[in-house]
Amino acid sequence: MSISKDVLKVQPSATLAMSAKTKALIAKGVDVINLSIGEPDFTTPEPIKRAAIDAIESGKASFYTPAGGLPELKQAICDRIQLEDGVTYTPDQVIVTDGAKFSLFLIFQVILNAGEDVLLPEPFWVSYAEQVHLAGGNAIAVPTTGKDHKVTVADLEAAITPTTQALVINSPQNPSGLIYEAAELKAIGDWAVAHDITIIADDIYSNLIFNGHEFTSIVTLGEAIKQHTLLVSGVSKTYSMTGWRIGYVLGDAKTIKIMNTVASHATGNPAAVSQYAAIAALTGDQKEAQAMRAAFEDRLNTIYPKIAALPGFDLPTKPQGAFYLFPNVKKAVQLCGFASTEDFVEALLTQAHVAVVSGKAFSQPDHIRLSYANSKENLLKAYERINQFMQDHMQ
Ligand SMILES: Cc1ncc(COP(=O)(O)O)c(C=O)c1O
C-alpha cells in the first residue's frame, strides 16, 4: 500500500511514546512512578460528570451538533473569557474542536500554504512542529535568549523569513511552566502586528497559575494584537477533562468560518456529550477547578526545591504555571557517565522506575521534563528514587 511521503516524515509523539512504554512496564507489574504524562491525575468533577449523564439520559447527546459546536457552548466560552480576561468575543468568533490539539491542527491547515513558515520559540510542545509539517509548512525553531526560556523580539527578528506566516506563543509554557509577563507579550504582539504575522496563543494552561503570579493573555494587549491572534484553549487541563476532548479557538469571524468548513468535512462535530459536559464546566461553580489548582501549587512547592537540589540538575527559576519541571540535566548525565540525555532517561525508567520525558521532544536535548500531575506521596517517592539513582551512578 502506498503511503504519503509527507506523512512518513512525521515523528510519533515522544510524550505519548514514553507514556505507552511506561504503561507497558506497569502492566508487567513493575512499580513505575509515571512523571511523563501531561494530564491532571484527578477525575472530572462530579457536577460535570452529572451534566454528561443527564445529556445522555435526556437523549440530547444522541445527535449531531453544528460542526463548530453547540451555540450554548460557544456562548459559555465567550462568557468565561469575558469574566476571566475581560475581553469580548461573540459566538461567531468561536469554534469548538476535538481537544485543543485539533484546534491547533485545524489552524495550521487553514492558515498555511505549502512552504510557509511558522516560528516556534524553543522549547516548544512536541505536536506543533509535526502539525505544521502535516499542513505542508516549515517549522522554524527559534532559539530563545530571553529570561527563563522566553523569546524576545530580537530572537524573532533573527529568525523571521520572507515566508513567515505565524508565531506560536504558549504561556504558561509546556514544558518549562514559565509565564510571559504583559510587557514581554506586548513587545512580541506589536512585532507580530508590524510584520503582519498571525499569533497563535496557546493558553491551555491559563488557569493553572501558582504562588500569586499573574497570567496575561496576549489578546488583552490591544485591539490590533487581538485581531492578529488565534487564541487556543480548552477544558482538558483546568477541569481535568483530557479524555472528553473539548478545545476551542477564538479569533476573527472570517477565519473561524473557514475553520468551521474544514472541520465539517473532517470531524463532523466534537462528541455531543462532551460538549454538554464542557458547558457545565465553564458555567458551573469553579470550586473544584480551584481546588485542583491549589493541589498542583502545593505539589510544586513540595517538589521543586528537592528536584532543583539534585546533583547536576539545573533549575534556577521556579515554574509559575502548568504542571511541569524542566531542569537542564547536562551535568547530571555527565556525572553518571551516560552518553546522552536519552540514555539517562531510559536508565531512570528501567533502573529507578521513574518515567520522565527527554527534552529532545521539546527541542532541548539537555533537559528532561517531569510532570508533577501525580500525588505528593508519589512525587516524594520519585525524588527519593532519582536521588538514590544519582548516588549509585555518580562517578
Ligand atoms: C501546550 C499544549 N497545548 C495543547 C495541548 C492539547 O490539549 P488537549 O488536546 O487535551 O485540549 C496540550 C496537551 O498536552 C499542551 O500541552
The ligand as a Gaussian input file, in Angstrom:
#p B3LYP/6-31G(d) Opt

LIG

0 1
 C        0.895000      23.170000      25.202000
 C       -0.279000      22.303000      24.909000
 N       -1.180000      22.719000      24.009000
 C       -2.253000      21.979000      23.705000
 C       -2.479000      20.761000      24.311000
 C       -3.689000      19.959000      23.876000
 O       -4.635000      19.760000      24.863000
 P       -5.993000      18.998000      24.559000
 O       -5.933000      18.458000      23.178000
 O       -6.115000      17.926000      25.587000
 O       -7.086000      20.015000      24.698000
 C       -1.577000      20.286000      25.255000
 C       -1.765000      18.966000      25.865000
 O       -0.880000      18.342000      26.398000
 C       -0.452000      21.084000      25.577000
 O        0.445000      20.691000      26.489000

